[in-house]
């Protein structure tokens, strides 16, 4: 037997969908859509899948699988490592609105930072239509479970470099960092501090790279120092001494998240430094509390709610036959000028 260029494979006694996908060299979800008569694929791919199913004797609906045969249970899972911060609040709000509009219930699933975390198995048992994972990344074993069961996945602002086999949604982090640098330069800053999380994940690196590139283009010799703040640590304590050494009307500070910017406010208050008179500050995120600070925070807006909503809509379109292709969808950032810069 020859299917997809492989010869001599034995025909399984009871062919499964995974056997068809392996033989046709496609994903389980693609094989499932073709055999169910849903979605658009290239004619040669469709022919290869149908030939594999015929030669293996696969009968759709005959195998017992982890998901309900009659469709999903009307659920979409949102997997986050933390549900207790302003960024997660925005993600949940955007995902919930989109899920409700599409007729789904949104399930909040906590991801533990442990290799034996079995959330994909729990999701499979529920029969969810798909999974949105925010600010994290599944392990290889977890991805294998989702792929084997044909459960679609969208990664929202993943920490690691983009997996070319995954569907991801993010924002223009590099351009956002560049806009922060240009704004501080336009407002007369001469010396610069970047406050960044450690370790620096993909989005944080892009923000810093964008800031540095824009700064060097306009002012190549400007002094720039980077203050690392460990994830989970109180940023004010880490920022206090570097800020004490640099504070002055010529100082421009870029915090790579609004949470870090809040730490700069606290450290400045402890030093008796006034924002924006004794230093100017730009954050990144434009989370809800940013406009409530005194003075209100100038920050780079990323449309977190819209990003989360689009991830849910991708899952819904997939459930109705559209292809969920690997690739990256990017939402634009926008600088929001408030009172923390002159």
C-alpha angles and dihedrals in degrees: 000000000000121000120161092349098306120121136197099020113153117240110245115241090236110021118218131199089254089058091054092048092049093048093048093043095235136115121274090245092054092049090048093052094048094048090047091052093242132127135014123280134160113281093239091053092049091049091050092051094047091048091050092050092049095048093046093046092236115176116197112234094018096099125074111235139176096256129065112270093221094060133278128323091249093261135127119192122220109199118197134161091220133026097180107081138074095256092054090047090058092047092050092047094051094043093046094051093049093044092051092048090052094047099255134126113230116228117202110216122186117221115213118208092240132109092229095055104132100195092129090059092049090049091050091053090053092052094231118186091228148322134255114196118195128205093344142072133233120237121247091258092051091049089051092055092050092046094047091053094043094241110155119230134200121189115214115206094334118208096224130058111289116279106228090215092056135080108236138179124203145141136254094273096164094050090045091056090047092052090053091054094047091049094051090048091050089052092056103261114159103175125043143205126190116201109201139170120252124251092039110226124203096274093046092051091050092052092050093045091052092049093048094046093051092045095050091047092058103027111016096178098047116128112248126181127182120215112200119211118193115237108265095017122120104261097208092066093051093046099045101085098039089049092049090056095047107033115127140111091277094057121109118188125197116194111196091216133027089240090061090046089058088057089054090054090053094046092047091051090051089054094045090243117148123222120249097005099059096027137000122227136199123184134190129234105037092227120181098269094052094084092048097060120102108268095020112250123256102220147159110259119221115185097235095165092051091048092052092045092052091051089056092046090053089056091048093049089050090052088055094052106274119132118253097213124193111257145096128275114199127198120203123249124221131201111237110200117211137148103300091082126054 
